[in-house]
Amino acid sequence: MKERPLHEKVSILTSMMMALVYAGGGIYLIASSSSFNLIPAGSWGRYLLSAALIAYGVYRGYRAWKNWERSEE
């Protein structure tokens, strides 16, 4: 098995970390009551943004995981 180049490892790990950041940001918006007074707590826009962030984080994590598996072959 051939080892991956360093730039490919860094790229995949960065994608995985950003997936966690996006999903974590969405969860934070749902769980917290403060958002620097930009989005009022309990508004539908806040929950819509949270759902979008979580969905994008999951999608990005899935893509990074598949990229990781593909590069191991």
Buried (B, 14 or more C-beta within 10 A) or exposed (E): EEEBEEEEEEBBEEBBEBBEEBBEBBBEBBEEEEBEEEBEEEEEEBBEBBEEBBEBBBEBBEBBBEBBEEBEE
